[in-house]
Structure formats: structure tokens, C-alpha cells
Amino acid sequence: MVAYVMCMALLGLGIYCVLMKRNLIKIIVGLVITEYAINLFFVLISYRKNGLAPIFAADAPVAPETMVDPLPQALVLTAIVIGLATTALIVALAMRLYEKYGTFDIAEIRELKG
């Protein structure tokens, strides 16, 4: 239960950074924290105490009830790759904005409009 509370605290911190900060770098970090909090939540959902790897073998008869669900793990692996690509894109856009306006502050970028 503590892991779920800490995961939700991490999610809240990430959402706070995305919504309340004015610096683009802090917004990007908040977005990354939010992505990984959601990934952690999916992994926590699929966790099973004393669970076994979901590998069926003829010589090891194991009941499916004791196996860990592999679907959330596969989804998280896909989400990590997609999150890395979107983070790289956002960082590239932030770098271009800094080259053009000379600042990471969103309020100043909105005022310049150039």
C-alpha cells in the first residue's frame, strides 16, 4: 500500500511541475517524472507476491494463478521507448526555442512573439 501512495505522490509532483513551473527544463523534468510514475503504477498493478515468471515449461507444472501478468510489463517497455522519443523531441524543441529567444522562461517567450 505504501508503494501505491508513493507512486501517487510522484505522479502529483510531476503534474505540479508541468502545470505550475515557468521554466521549460523544469516542465520537461516534470513530464518525465509523470511518465515514469505511470509506468511504476502499471508495474505495481501487475506485481504478485511470490509470483513466478510467466514461462510455461513441460517439466515445471505451475499453476497460472501464481504467475505474474506479463501484459503490463510489455506495455511499460513500449511506454519507456515512446517516452524516450517524446522526451528527445521536447528537449530538441526547447533547445531551438532557447536559440531563438535566449531564454527558457515561457512568459518571456510569449511576450517576444518573434
N, CA, C and O atoms as a GROMACS GRO file, in nm:
protein
  456
    1MET      N    1   0.082  -0.120   0.000
    1MET     CA    2   0.000   0.000   0.000
    1MET      C    3   0.086   0.126   0.000
    1MET      O    4   0.051   0.227  -0.061
    2VAL      N    5   0.199   0.118   0.070
    2VAL     CA    6   0.289   0.234   0.076
    2VAL      C    7   0.343   0.265  -0.063
    2VAL      O    8   0.361   0.382  -0.098
    3ALA      N    9   0.370   0.161  -0.142
    3ALA     CA   10   0.423   0.182  -0.277
    3ALA      C   11   0.322   0.257  -0.364
    3ALA      O   12   0.361   0.341  -0.445
    4TYR      N   13   0.193   0.227  -0.350
    4TYR     CA   14   0.092   0.298  -0.426
    4TYR      C   15   0.084   0.445  -0.386
    4TYR      O   16   0.070   0.532  -0.472
    5VAL      N   17   0.094   0.472  -0.257
    5VAL     CA   18   0.090   0.611  -0.209
    5VAL      C   19   0.210   0.688  -0.260
    5VAL      O   20   0.197   0.803  -0.303
    6MET      N   21   0.328   0.626  -0.256
    6MET     CA   22   0.448   0.693  -0.306
    6MET      C   23   0.440   0.714  -0.457
    6MET      O   24   0.489   0.814  -0.508
    7CYS      N   25   0.381   0.620  -0.527
    7CYS     CA   26   0.363   0.634  -0.671
    7CYS      C   27   0.269   0.750  -0.703
    7CYS      O   28   0.296   0.828  -0.795
    8MET      N   29   0.162   0.763  -0.628
    8MET     CA   30   0.070   0.875  -0.649
    8MET      C   31   0.134   1.008  -0.609
    8MET      O   32   0.105   1.111  -0.671
    9ALA      N   33   0.220   1.007  -0.507
    9ALA     CA   34   0.292   1.129  -0.470
    9ALA      C   35   0.387   1.171  -0.582
    9ALA      O   36   0.401   1.289  -0.612
   10LEU      N   37   0.452   1.073  -0.642
   10LEU     CA   38   0.541   1.101  -0.755
   10LEU      C   39   0.462   1.156  -0.874
   10LEU      O   40   0.507   1.248  -0.941
   11LEU      N   41   0.346   1.099  -0.898
   11LEU     CA   42   0.259   1.149  -1.005
   11LEU      C   43   0.214   1.292  -0.976
   11LEU      O   44   0.213   1.376  -1.066
   12GLY      N   45   0.176   1.318  -0.852
   12GLY     CA   46   0.135   1.454  -0.815
   12GLY      C   47   0.248   1.554  -0.831
   12GLY      O   48   0.225   1.666  -0.876
   13LEU      N   49   0.370   1.515  -0.795
   13LEU     CA   50   0.485   1.602  -0.812
   13LEU      C   51   0.510   1.633  -0.958
   13LEU      O   52   0.538   1.747  -0.994
   14GLY      N   53   0.499   1.532  -1.042
   14GLY     CA   54   0.520   1.554  -1.185
   14GLY      C   55   0.414   1.645  -1.245
   14GLY      O   56   0.446   1.734  -1.324
   15ILE      N   57   0.290   1.624  -1.209
   15ILE     CA   58   0.181   1.708  -1.261
   15ILE      C   59   0.196   1.851  -1.211
   15ILE      O   60   0.171   1.947  -1.284
   16TYR      N   61   0.238   1.867  -1.084
   16TYR     CA   62   0.262   2.000  -1.030
   16TYR      C   63   0.369   2.073  -1.110
   16TYR      O   64   0.354   2.190  -1.143
   17CYS      N   65   0.478   2.003  -1.142
   17CYS     CA   66   0.586   2.066  -1.219
   17CYS      C   67   0.540   2.106  -1.359
   17CYS      O   68   0.576   2.212  -1.409
   18VAL      N   69   0.461   2.022  -1.421
   18VAL     CA   70   0.414   2.053  -1.556
   18VAL      C   71   0.320   2.173  -1.556
   18VAL      O   72   0.326   2.256  -1.646
   19LEU      N   73   0.233   2.182  -1.456
   19LEU     CA   74   0.131   2.287  -1.456
   19LEU      C   75   0.178   2.419  -1.396
   19LEU      O   76   0.131   2.524  -1.438
   20MET      N   77   0.267   2.416  -1.299
   20MET     CA   78   0.298   2.536  -1.224
   20MET      C   79   0.432   2.602  -1.257
   20MET      O   80   0.450   2.720  -1.227
   21LYS      N   81   0.523   2.531  -1.315
   21LYS     CA   82   0.655   2.589  -1.342
   21LYS      C   83   0.655   2.667  -1.472
   21LYS      O   84   0.578   2.638  -1.564
   22ARG      N   85   0.743   2.768  -1.479
   22ARG     CA   86   0.752   2.851  -1.598
   22ARG      C   87   0.875   2.820  -1.682
   22ARG      O   88   0.883   2.862  -1.797
   23ASN      N   89   0.971   2.749  -1.626
   23ASN     CA   90   1.093   2.715  -1.695
   23ASN      C   91   1.070   2.588  -1.777
   23ASN      O   92   1.016   2.490  -1.727
   24LEU      N   93   1.110   2.592  -1.905
   24LEU     CA   94   1.087   2.477  -1.993
   24LEU      C   95   1.159   2.351  -1.944
   24LEU      O   96   1.106   2.241  -1.956
   25ILE      N   97   1.279   2.366  -1.891
   25ILE     CA   98   1.353   2.249  -1.844
   25ILE      C   99   1.280   2.184  -1.727
   25ILE      O  100   1.272   2.062  -1.719
   26LYS      N  101   1.227   2.264  -1.636
   26LYS     CA  102   1.152   2.210  -1.522
   26LYS      C  103   1.023   2.143  -1.568
   26LYS      O  104   0.981   2.044  -1.510
   27ILE      N  105   0.962   2.196  -1.671
   27ILE     CA  106   0.841   2.134  -1.726
   27ILE      C  107   0.875   1.999  -1.789
   27ILE      O  108   0.800   1.903  -1.773
   28ILE      N  109   0.987   1.992  -1.859
   28ILE     CA  110   1.028   1.865  -1.920
   28ILE      C  111   1.058   1.762  -1.812
   28ILE      O  112   1.019   1.646  -1.825
   29VAL      N  113   1.128   1.803  -1.706
   29VAL     CA  114   1.158   1.710  -1.596
   29VAL      C  115   1.028   1.663  -1.530
   29VAL      O  116   1.015   1.545  -1.496
   30GLY      N  117   0.932   1.754  -1.512
   30GLY     CA  118   0.802   1.715  -1.457
   30GLY      C  119   0.728   1.617  -1.545
   30GLY      O  120   0.662   1.525  -1.496
   31LEU      N  121   0.740   1.635  -1.676
   31LEU     CA  122   0.676   1.542  -1.769
   31LEU      C  123   0.740   1.403  -1.761
   31LEU      O  124   0.671   1.302  -1.766
   32VAL      N  125   0.872   1.399  -1.749
   32VAL     CA  126   0.942   1.271  -1.737
   32VAL      C  127   0.904   1.202  -1.606
   32VAL      O  128   0.883   1.081  -1.603
   33ILE      N  129   0.896   1.279  -1.498
   33ILE     CA  130   0.855   1.221  -1.368
   33ILE      C  131   0.714   1.164  -1.378
   33ILE      O  132   0.686   1.056  -1.325
   34THR      N  133   0.625   1.235  -1.445
   34THR     CA  134   0.488   1.186  -1.463
   34THR      C  135   0.484   1.057  -1.543
   34THR      O  136   0.413   0.963  -1.508
   35GLU      N  137   0.562   1.052  -1.651
   35GLU     CA  138   0.565   0.930  -1.733
   35GLU      C  139   0.612   0.810  -1.652
   35GLU      O  140   0.553   0.702  -1.659
   36TYR      N  141   0.719   0.828  -1.575
   36TYR     CA  142   0.772   0.715  -1.500
   36TYR      C  143   0.686   0.680  -1.380
   36TYR      O  144   0.688   0.565  -1.336
   37ALA      N  145   0.612   0.774  -1.327
   37ALA     CA  146   0.517   0.741  -1.220
   37ALA      C  147   0.405   0.653  -1.274
   37ALA      O  148   0.361   0.559  -1.207
   38ILE      N  149   0.360   0.682  -1.394
   38ILE     CA  150   0.256   0.598  -1.455
   38ILE      C  151   0.311   0.460  -1.488
   38ILE      O  152   0.242   0.360  -1.468
   39ASN      N  153   0.435   0.454  -1.537
   39ASN     CA  154   0.496   0.323  -1.564
   39ASN      C  155   0.511   0.243  -1.434
   39ASN      O  156   0.485   0.123  -1.432
   40LEU      N  157   0.552   0.309  -1.328
   40LEU     CA  158   0.565   0.241  -1.199
   40LEU      C  159   0.430   0.190  -1.150
   40LEU      O  160   0.422   0.082  -1.092
   41PHE      N  161   0.324   0.267  -1.174
   41PHE     CA  162   0.191   0.224  -1.134
   41PHE      C  163   0.150   0.097  -1.209
   41PHE      O  164   0.091   0.007  -1.149
   42PHE      N  165   0.179   0.090  -1.338
   42PHE     CA  166   0.147  -0.031  -1.414
   42PHE      C  167   0.225  -0.152  -1.362
   42PHE      O  168   0.170  -0.262  -1.354
   43VAL      N  169   0.351  -0.131  -1.328
   43VAL     CA  170   0.430  -0.242  -1.274
   43VAL      C  171   0.375  -0.284  -1.138
   43VAL      O  172   0.371  -0.404  -1.108
   44LEU      N  173   0.334  -0.189  -1.055
   44LEU     CA  174   0.276  -0.222  -0.924
   44LEU      C  175   0.146  -0.300  -0.938
   44LEU      O  176   0.117  -0.388  -0.857
   45ILE      N  177   0.068  -0.267  -1.039
   45ILE     CA  178  -0.058  -0.340  -1.060
   45ILE      C  179  -0.031  -0.486  -1.094
   45ILE      O  180  -0.102  -0.576  -1.049
   46SER      N  181   0.073  -0.511  -1.174
   46SER     CA  182   0.099  -0.648  -1.218
   46SER      C  183   0.180  -0.728  -1.117
   46SER      O  184   0.202  -0.847  -1.137
   47TYR      N  185   0.224  -0.665  -1.008
   47TYR     CA  186   0.305  -0.735  -0.909
   47TYR      C  187   0.220  -0.837  -0.833
   47TYR      O  188   0.105  -0.811  -0.799
   48ARG      N  189   0.279  -0.954  -0.809
   48ARG     CA  190   0.214  -1.058  -0.730
   48ARG      C  191   0.319  -1.114  -0.635
   48ARG      O  192   0.426  -1.156  -0.678
   49LYS      N  193   0.288  -1.115  -0.507
   49LYS     CA  194   0.383  -1.164  -0.408
   49LYS      C  195   0.412  -1.312  -0.432
   49LYS      O  196   0.321  -1.392  -0.452
   50ASN      N  197   0.540  -1.345  -0.432
   50ASN     CA  198   0.588  -1.480  -0.460
   50ASN      C  199   0.546  -1.528  -0.599
   50ASN      O  200   0.529  -1.647  -0.622
   51GLY      N  201   0.529  -1.434  -0.691
   51GLY     CA  202   0.490  -1.469  -0.827
   51GLY      C  203   0.607  -1.523  -0.905
   51GLY      O  204   0.723  -1.491  -0.878
   52LEU      N  205   0.577  -1.604  -1.002
   52LEU     CA  206   0.678  -1.666  -1.086
   52LEU      C  207   0.672  -1.604  -1.225
   52LEU      O  208   0.572  -1.544  -1.264
   53ALA      N  209   0.781  -1.620  -1.299
   53ALA     CA  210   0.787  -1.571  -1.436
   53ALA      C  211   0.684  -1.645  -1.520
   53ALA      O  212   0.665  -1.765  -1.502
   54PRO      N  213   0.617  -1.576  -1.613
   54PRO     CA  214   0.512  -1.641  -1.692
   54PRO      C  215   0.568  -1.723  -1.808
   54PRO      O  216   0.543  -1.694  -1.925
   55ILE      N  217   0.645  -1.824  -1.773
   55ILE     CA  218   0.705  -1.912  -1.873
   55ILE      C  219   0.653  -2.053  -1.849
   55ILE      O  220   0.677  -2.111  -1.743
   56PHE      N  221   0.583  -2.106  -1.946
   56PHE     CA  222   0.532  -2.242  -1.935
   56PHE      C  223   0.637  -2.340  -1.985
   56PHE      O  224   0.694  -2.323  -2.093
   57ALA      N  225   0.662  -2.441  -1.907
   57ALA     CA  226   0.756  -2.546  -1.948
   57ALA      C  227   0.693  -2.681  -1.916
   57ALA      O  228   0.616  -2.694  -1.822
   58ALA      N  229   0.727  -2.780  -1.995
   58ALA     CA  230   0.668  -2.913  -1.977
   58ALA      C  231   0.716  -2.980  -1.849
   58ALA      O  232   0.642  -3.056  -1.787
   59ASP      N  233   0.839  -2.951  -1.808
   59ASP     CA  234   0.894  -3.018  -1.690
   59ASP      C  235   0.863  -2.945  -1.560
   59ASP      O  236   0.892  -2.997  -1.452
   60ALA      N  237   0.805  -2.826  -1.566
   60ALA     CA  238   0.775  -2.750  -1.444
   60ALA      C  239   0.627  -2.712  -1.443
   60ALA      O  240   0.592  -2.603  -1.488
   61PRO      N  241   0.542  -2.799  -1.393
   61PRO     CA  242   0.399  -2.765  -1.388
   61PRO      C  243   0.371  -2.658  -1.281
   61PRO      O  244   0.390  -2.682  -1.162
   62VAL      N  245   0.327  -2.543  -1.326
   62VAL     CA  246   0.299  -2.430  -1.237
   62VAL      C  247   0.158  -2.382  -1.265
   62VAL      O  248   0.116  -2.372  -1.380
   63ALA      N  249   0.086  -2.354  -1.160
   63ALA     CA  250  -0.050  -2.303  -1.176
   63ALA      C  251  -0.046  -2.159  -1.227
   63ALA      O  252   0.036  -2.080  -1.179
   64PRO      N  253  -0.131  -2.124  -1.321
   64PRO     CA  254  -0.131  -1.987  -1.373
   64PRO      C  255  -0.165  -1.881  -1.267
   64PRO      O  256  -0.133  -1.764  -1.286
   65GLU      N  257  -0.228  -1.922  -1.158
   65GLU     CA  258  -0.262  -1.824  -1.054
   65GLU      C  259  -0.138  -1.769  -0.983
   65GLU      O  260  -0.143  -1.660  -0.927
   66THR      N  261  -0.028  -1.844  -0.985
   66THR     CA  262   0.094  -1.799  -0.917
   66THR      C  263   0.187  -1.722  -1.009
   66THR      O  264   0.295  -1.680  -0.967
   67MET      N  265   0.148  -1.703  -1.134
   67MET     CA  266   0.234  -1.633  -1.229
   67MET      C  267   0.203  -1.484  -1.232
   67MET      O  268   0.091  -1.441  -1.205
   68VAL      N  269   0.304  -1.408  -1.265
   68VAL     CA  270   0.290  -1.264  -1.280
   68VAL      C  271   0.230  -1.235  -1.417
   68VAL      O  272   0.258  -1.306  -1.513
   69ASP      N  273   0.148  -1.131  -1.426
   69ASP     CA  274   0.085  -1.094  -1.552
   69ASP      C  275   0.189  -1.025  -1.641
   69ASP      O  276   0.242  -0.921  -1.602
   70PRO      N  277   0.220  -1.079  -1.760
   70PRO     CA  278   0.324  -1.019  -1.844
   70PRO      C  279   0.278  -0.901  -1.928
   70PRO      O  280   0.361  -0.827  -1.980
   71LEU      N  281   0.148  -0.880  -1.943
   71LEU     CA  282   0.099  -0.774  -2.029
   71LEU      C  283   0.139  -0.635  -1.980
   71LEU      O  284   0.187  -0.556  -2.062
   72PRO      N  285   0.122  -0.599  -1.853
   72PRO     CA  286   0.166  -0.466  -1.810
   72PRO      C  287   0.316  -0.445  -1.827
   72PRO      O  288   0.360  -0.333  -1.853
   73GLN      N  289   0.394  -0.550  -1.812
   73GLN     CA  290   0.538  -0.537  -1.831
   73GLN      C  291   0.570  -0.504  -1.976
   73GLN      O  292   0.657  -0.420  -2.003
   74ALA      N  293   0.502  -0.567  -2.068
   74ALA     CA  294   0.524  -0.538  -2.209
   74ALA      C  295   0.477  -0.396  -2.243
   74ALA      O  296   0.542  -0.326  -2.320
   75LEU      N  297   0.366  -0.355  -2.186
   75LEU     CA  298   0.317  -0.219  -2.210
   75LEU      C  299   0.414  -0.116  -2.156
   75LEU      O  300   0.436  -0.012  -2.219
   76VAL      N  301   0.473  -0.141  -2.039
   76VAL     CA  302   0.568  -0.047  -1.980
   76VAL      C  303   0.694  -0.038  -2.065
   76VAL      O  304   0.748   0.071  -2.083
   77LEU      N  305   0.741  -0.150  -2.117
   77LEU     CA  306   0.858  -0.145  -2.205
   77LEU      C  307   0.830  -0.060  -2.328
   77LEU      O  308   0.916   0.018  -2.370
   78THR      N  309   0.713  -0.075  -2.385
   78THR     CA  310   0.676   0.007  -2.501
   78THR      C  311   0.663   0.154  -2.461
   78THR      O  312   0.706   0.242  -2.535
   79ALA      N  313   0.604   0.180  -2.344
   79ALA     CA  314   0.588   0.318  -2.298
   79ALA      C  315   0.721   0.384  -2.269
   79ALA      O  316   0.735   0.505  -2.290
   80ILE      N  317   0.819   0.309  -2.222
   80ILE     CA  318   0.952   0.366  -2.197
   80ILE      C  319   1.015   0.412  -2.328
   80ILE      O  320   1.074   0.520  -2.334
   81VAL      N  321   1.004   0.331  -2.432
   81VAL     CA  322   1.061   0.368  -2.562
   81VAL      C  323   0.991   0.491  -2.620
   81VAL      O  324   1.056   0.582  -2.670
   82ILE      N  325   0.858   0.492  -2.612
   82ILE     CA  326   0.783   0.607  -2.664
   82ILE      C  327   0.813   0.731  -2.580
   82ILE      O  328   0.826   0.840  -2.635
   83GLY      N  329   0.823   0.715  -2.448
   83GLY     CA  330   0.855   0.828  -2.361
   83GLY      C  331   0.992   0.885  -2.389
   83GLY      O  332   1.010   1.006  -2.385
   84LEU      N  333   1.089   0.800  -2.418
   84LEU     CA  334   1.222   0.847  -2.453
   84LEU      C  335   1.219   0.928  -2.582
   84LEU      O  336   1.284   1.032  -2.592
   85ALA      N  337   1.145   0.881  -2.681
   85ALA     CA  338   1.136   0.952  -2.808
   85ALA      C  339   1.068   1.088  -2.791
   85ALA      O  340   1.114   1.188  -2.846
   86THR      N  341   0.958   1.093  -2.715
   86THR     CA  342   0.890   1.221  -2.695
   86THR      C  343   0.976   1.316  -2.610
   86THR      O  344   0.974   1.437  -2.633
   87THR      N  345   1.050   1.264  -2.515
   87THR     CA  346   1.138   1.349  -2.435
   87THR      C  347   1.249   1.406  -2.522
   87THR      O  348   1.282   1.524  -2.510
   88ALA      N  349   1.305   1.327  -2.610
   88ALA     CA  350   1.408   1.377  -2.701
   88ALA      C  351   1.352   1.486  -2.792
   88ALA      O  352   1.420   1.585  -2.819
   89LEU      N  353   1.231   1.468  -2.840
   89LEU     CA  354   1.167   1.569  -2.924
   89LEU      C  355   1.143   1.698  -2.847
   89LEU      O  356   1.168   1.807  -2.899
   90ILE      N  357   1.094   1.687  -2.724
   90ILE     CA  358   1.066   1.806  -2.644
   90ILE      C  359   1.195   1.879  -2.609
   90ILE      O  360   1.198   2.002  -2.610
   91VAL      N  361   1.302   1.806  -2.579
   91VAL     CA  362   1.430   1.870  -2.550
   91VAL      C  363   1.484   1.940  -2.673
   91VAL      O  364   1.539   2.049  -2.663
   92ALA      N  365   1.468   1.879  -2.790
   92ALA     CA  366   1.512   1.944  -2.914
   92ALA      C  367   1.434   2.073  -2.939
   92ALA      O  368   1.492   2.173  -2.981
   93LEU      N  369   1.304   2.070  -2.915
   93LEU     CA  370   1.224   2.192  -2.931
   93LEU      C  371   1.265   2.300  -2.830
   93LEU      O  372   1.269   2.418  -2.864
   94ALA      N  373   1.294   2.259  -2.708
   94ALA     CA  374   1.338   2.355  -2.606
   94ALA      C  375   1.472   2.418  -2.645
   94ALA      O  376   1.494   2.537  -2.625
   95MET      N  377   1.560   2.337  -2.702
   95MET     CA  378   1.689   2.391  -2.746
   95MET      C  379   1.670   2.493  -2.859
   95MET      O  380   1.737   2.596  -2.861
   96ARG      N  381   1.581   2.464  -2.951
   96ARG     CA  382   1.554   2.558  -3.061
   96ARG      C  383   1.491   2.687  -3.009
   96ARG      O  384   1.522   2.796  -3.056
   97LEU      N  385   1.401   2.674  -2.911
   97LEU     CA  386   1.342   2.794  -2.851
   97LEU      C  387   1.447   2.878  -2.779
   97LEU      O  388   1.442   3.000  -2.783
   98TYR      N  389   1.541   2.811  -2.713
   98TYR     CA  390   1.647   2.884  -2.644
   98TYR      C  391   1.739   2.954  -2.744
   98TYR      O  392   1.784   3.066  -2.720
   99GLU      N  393   1.767   2.888  -2.857
   99GLU     CA  394   1.849   2.951  -2.960
   99GLU      C  395   1.781   3.075  -3.018
   99GLU      O  396   1.847   3.174  -3.047
  100LYS      N  397   1.650   3.068  -3.034
  100LYS     CA  398   1.578   3.179  -3.096
  100LYS      C  399   1.553   3.294  -2.998
  100LYS      O  400   1.572   3.410  -3.033
  101TYR      N  401   1.510   3.261  -2.874
  101TYR     CA  402   1.470   3.365  -2.779
  101TYR      C  403   1.572   3.391  -2.669
  101TYR      O  404   1.565   3.495  -2.603
  102GLY      N  405   1.664   3.300  -2.646
  102GLY     CA  406   1.766   3.320  -2.544
  102GLY      C  407   1.718   3.299  -2.402
  102GLY      O  408   1.783   3.344  -2.308
  103THR      N  409   1.606   3.233  -2.384
  103THR     CA  410   1.553   3.207  -2.250
  103THR      C  411   1.469   3.080  -2.250
  103THR      O  412   1.420   3.036  -2.354
  104PHE      N  413   1.455   3.022  -2.131
  104PHE     CA  414   1.366   2.907  -2.114
  104PHE      C  415   1.236   2.947  -2.046
  104PHE      O  416   1.149   2.862  -2.025
  105ASP      N  417   1.220   3.074  -2.012
  105ASP     CA  418   1.101   3.121  -1.942
  105ASP      C  419   0.985   3.134  -2.040
  105ASP      O  420   0.995   3.205  -2.140
  106ILE      N  421   0.875   3.067  -2.010
  106ILE     CA  422   0.761   3.066  -2.101
  106ILE      C  423   0.696   3.203  -2.112
  106ILE      O  424   0.651   3.241  -2.220
  107ALA      N  425   0.691   3.278  -2.002
  107ALA     CA  426   0.628   3.410  -2.004
  107ALA      C  427   0.704   3.505  -2.097
  107ALA      O  428   0.644   3.583  -2.170
  108GLU      N  429   0.836   3.498  -2.094
  108GLU     CA  430   0.914   3.585  -2.181
  108GLU      C  431   0.903   3.544  -2.327
  108GLU      O  432   0.903   3.629  -2.416
  109ILE      N  433   0.894   3.417  -2.352
  109ILE     CA  434   0.879   3.369  -2.490
  109ILE      C  435   0.745   3.415  -2.546
  109ILE      O  436   0.736   3.453  -2.663
  110ARG      N  437   0.640   3.411  -2.465
  110ARG     CA  438   0.507   3.457  -2.510
  110ARG      C  439   0.508   3.606  -2.539
  110ARG      O  440   0.441   3.651  -2.632
  111GLU      N  441   0.583   3.684  -2.460
  111GLU     CA  442   0.588   3.830  -2.480
  111GLU      C  443   0.664   3.866  -2.606
  111GLU      O  444   0.628   3.964  -2.671
  112LEU      N  445   0.766   3.791  -2.643
  112LEU     CA  446   0.850   3.826  -2.758
  112LEU      C  447   0.778   3.802  -2.889
  112LEU      O  448   0.779   3.890  -2.976
  113LYS      N  449   0.716   3.688  -2.906
  113LYS     CA  450   0.640   3.652  -3.027
  113LYS      C  451   0.712   3.695  -3.155
  113LYS      O  452   0.655   3.766  -3.238
  114GLY      N  453   0.834   3.653  -3.170
  114GLY     CA  454   0.909   3.699  -3.286
  114GLY      C  455   0.954   3.597  -3.374
  114GLY      O  456   1.018   3.626  -3.475
   0.00000   0.00000   0.00000
